[in-house]
Amino acid sequence: MKAEILKMLKEADDHISGQQLCEQFQVSRTAVWKVVNQLKEEGYQVEAVRNKGYRIIESPDVLTREELSVQIGDATRWAGQEIVCFTETDSTNVRARKLGENGAAHGTLVVAEQQTAGRGRRGRGWESPAGSSIYMSLLLRPEFLPNKAPMLTIVMAYSVATALREQTGLDFRIKWPNDIVLNGKKVVGILTEMSTEIEYINHVVIGVGINVNTEAFPEEICATATSIRLESGKTWRRAELIAAILRQFEVQYERFVKEEDLAYLREAYDAVLVNCNREVRILGEKDGYRAVALGIDDQGELLVRKEDGTVTSVYAGEVSVRGIYGYV
């Protein structure tokens, strides 16, 4: 009921009477009053006028199930239609994985205000302070073969970059395979994990961490990390950004399920690939080397042209890519 009342108040052009809410949900005025007080405690500015009713004047930047439900609404069919929220947890990927093991539905969204054990690629830590960033994981139950699952990182990266570009007007770029950068600094990290058998997938969890309204970073990462707020000078409502990402991802995921490779996405992906046609360093093999990044192939691997002119593909699980003179 709380989510439904919040939705009605947000969508109303004027005050909604307490009597109307009582009749709509078949509850007492006391029950409505309690919900309104809960919303106030969460930071919503709710105006109550005698003989007129309630009206929301201002909404806080909160990541609650109710707020996310309102923002996502019926804009998706399955992505984020089931939502689990934590004030604090170890890792949204860990929570989503456990939900997956217990039968949670395809598209279940896990969100936390703070993580105590956030993780990035190759086991690296992910700074996860409270109240300013997005820490979310999406549980998927694909029916394609396990060897297709790594491409979902590419699908999510493109979806996040596209949604953020549309919402903010800023020039977000993808740093292959799983980072999104803005003005040469990292804003988003993506971590895809899966549980599989030999010939089928139990579930896939895609975690996304976004520096949204962060105002400062630890000294060891401040040269390579930034936030949307720092780059734009504005604060952003995180629930609205999450909803936009889920809408975009659902479209891209369904196209990927149909195609089962990334041929359909290559041109659009390469257009926002920050490394495309730039010299990079390939790290992680026994001997690193320099090459020019050419874009992705149909499987999402990075095509590079070596100094001897040969073109080869780079698999994300084996190497890292860095710019010659810095992070990108």
N, C-alpha and C positions, 0 to 999 in steps of 0.2 A: 504493500500500500504506500509506503514512503516514497518509492520511486515513482509511482503513478501520480501521487500528489505533487511531487516536485515537477514532473513533466507538465501537469496541468498549469501550475503556477508559472512556469517558464514560458509556456506557449500562449498564455492569456494576454490580451491587449489591455485589460483593466483588472480591477480587483475581482476575486472570486469569493463568494460568500461562504461562511462556514457551513451554512445550511446546505448549500449546493454540494459541498465536499462530503457532508454527512450522507446525503441522499445518493451520491454517486458511488460511494464505497460501503454503504449500509453500516455505518459506524456512528458512535456517539460524538458529540461536540468535544468531549474530553479527549477522545482518541485523536481527533484532528488537531486539537490544541497541543497534545504531546508531540505529534509529528512536526508541527511548526516549530516547537521549542527545540527539537532535535536538529532541525535545519539551522536554526539560529546558532546553536552551539557549534555547528560545523563551519560557521562563518557566513552563512547566507544572511543578507539584510532583508528581512521580511517586514513589510509595513502592514500593520493591522489597523483598520479604520472602522469605527462603529457604524453599523448599518450598511457597510460596503463590503467588508471582508479582508482578504489577504492579497498582497501583491509583492513579488520579489523585485527589489530595487537593484540589488547587486549580488553577483554570485562569486564565491571565492575560488581560488585555484586549488581544488581538492581532487583527489583520486579516490572517490568512493564508488561503490557499486551503483548507487543511485545516480550519481552525476554521469558516470560512464554510460549507463543504460540510456539516459536521456540523450546524450550526445550521439551515441551510435544509433539508437532508435531502430527503425526498419530500413536503414540505408544499406545494411548487409543482411544476407540470408542466414549465414552461419558464423562468420568471423566476429567474435566478441559477443555473441548472443548469450553465452554463459560466461559469467564474470566472477572471479575470486579475487578479493582485495585484502592486502595485509598492510597494517601500519608499519610493521617491521618484519623482515624474514631474512633467512640466510641468503637465498638466491631464488629469484622467480623461476629460473630454469629447473632448480631442484624441486620446487613446489609443483611445477607443471608436470615434471616427470612422474612424481608420485601420484598426482591426479590421474595421469595417463595409465599408470599401473593399476589404478583402482576403477578404471572404466569411464573416466570423464569423456565428454563428447568432443568430437571433432570441432575445432574452432574455439574451444574454451580459452579464455583470456585470463592470465594471472598478472596482477599489478601490485607493486609495493611502493610505499612512500620512502622506504629505506631498506637497503640490503646490508647485511653484516659480512657476507662472504661472496660478493659479486665477482664473477669470473669473466675473463676475456679469452681470446684465442690462445692456444698453447698453454693454458693454465695460468695466464697472467691475471693479476688482480684488476678489478674495475672499481674505481672510487665511487662510493654510493652514499653520499650525504643525504639527509632527509629534506623533503619539502620543495625541492627545486628542479628535480630532473625526472625523467621517465625511466622506470625499470619495469619492463613488461616481457612476458613470454606467451607465445601462442602454441597451443597443442594441436597437432594435426594427425590425421589418420589416413595417410595416402594409400591407394590401392596399387600404385605402380611398384616396380622392382626396386630393391634397396640401392642399386647403383645410380638411380636417378635422384635420390634424396639430396646429395651435396649441392645440386643445382638450385635448391630452394634458397640457399644463401644469396645467390645472385638475384633471384626473384624478389626476395625481401629487400635487398639493398636498393634495387631499382624502385620498388614501391615506396620505401621510406624517402628516398631522395626526391621522387616525383611529388609525393604528398607534401613534403616540407617546402619545396619550391612553390607549389601552388598556394599553400597557406600563408607563406611569409613574403614571397616575391624575391627571396634571396637566392644566390647562385650556389646551391648545394651541389657537390660533385662526389662521385664514387671513387674511392681508392680501393682498387681490387685487392682482395675479394669481399671484405666484410666491414669496411669503414666508410663513413660519410664525412667529408671535410667541407669546411667553409673558410674561405680566404686562407687556404693552405694549412689549416689546423683541424684536428679531429673533433667532431661533434657527436658522432654516432658510432657505436660498436655493435656488431651482430655476432651471435654465437649460436650455431646450429648443432644440435645433438639428436641422436636417434637410438631407438631400441629396435633391433631387427633379429630375424631368424635368417636362415640361408636364402630363402626365396620370397620372404615377405617382410613388410615393415609393421612392427607393433604400434609404434607411434614416433613422431618427430616433434621436437620442441625447438622453436626458434626464439631466442632471447634477443631483445633490442634494448640498448641503453642509450639515452639521449640527454646530453647536457642542454637543458632548456633555459632555466633562469639562474643558473650558477653564476656567481659574481667573482669568484676567485678559485684558483687551483693550487694544489701543493707545488712547491718549488720544482720538484723533480719532473713534473709534466706540464708546467705552465708554458713552456716554449712550444709544445706540440698540441696542446688541448685548448679548446675554447667552448663557448656556449652561444646559443642563439641570441640570448640577451646581450652578451658582450659585443657581438658583431652587429646587432641591429639597434641597440639602445632602447629596446622595448621589452616589456614582460609579455609572456605568452601563456594562454590557458592550456595546460597539458592535456586535459581530457579532450579538448577539441582537436589537438594534434593527433592523439591516439585514434580518435574516430576517423580522421582523414586517412591515416595510414592503413587502418583495417579496410576501409572502403577500397582503396587502391590495391591492397594486397589480394583481396578476394577476387577482384577482376583478373589480376595477373596470374594468380594461382590456378584459377579455372581454365585460363588459356594454356598454361603450362601442362595441366593434367591432360588436356586434349591433345597437345602437340608432343609431349614427353621429351622435348629438347628445347633449346633456347634460340633456334634459328629465327623465330618470330620476333625476338627481343633484341637481337644483336645490334642492329642499327641504332635503336633508341638508347640502349645501354651505353654503347661506345660514345654517343653524343654527349653523355654526362660523365664519362670516365676521365678523371683528372690526369691519369698517366698516358692517355692515348696519344701516340705519336711523339712521346717524350722519352728521353734516355733514362733508364732506371738501373738499379743494381738488384740482381737476383741473389738472395741470401738464403742460407740454410743447407745448401748442398756442400759437399766436401770442399769444392772450390767455387767461390762466388764468381759472378761475371757481370759485365755490363751488356745491355741490350736496349733496343728501342721497343717499347710496348706498342702493339698494333691493334689491340682490342681483344674481345673474347671469341672463342669458337662456339660451335653449337652445343658443346657440353659445359660451357662456362669457364673453361680453362683459358689462361691468358696467353695469347700469341705474341711472341717476341722475335725480333730479328737480331741475331748475334752479330758481332763485329765482322765475322767472315761472310756475312750475307745470308746464312741459313736461317730459316724460320722454324721455330719449335714451339711447343705448347708447354705451359708451366702449370702444374697441379697445385692448388692452394694448400693441400695437406702436407706438401713437402717443403715449400719455400715461403719466404717473405719477399716483398717487393718494396724497395725504397727509392726515393728520388736520389739523383746524384749529389745534390747539394742540400738535402734536408729530408724531412718526413715525406713530402710528396715529390 
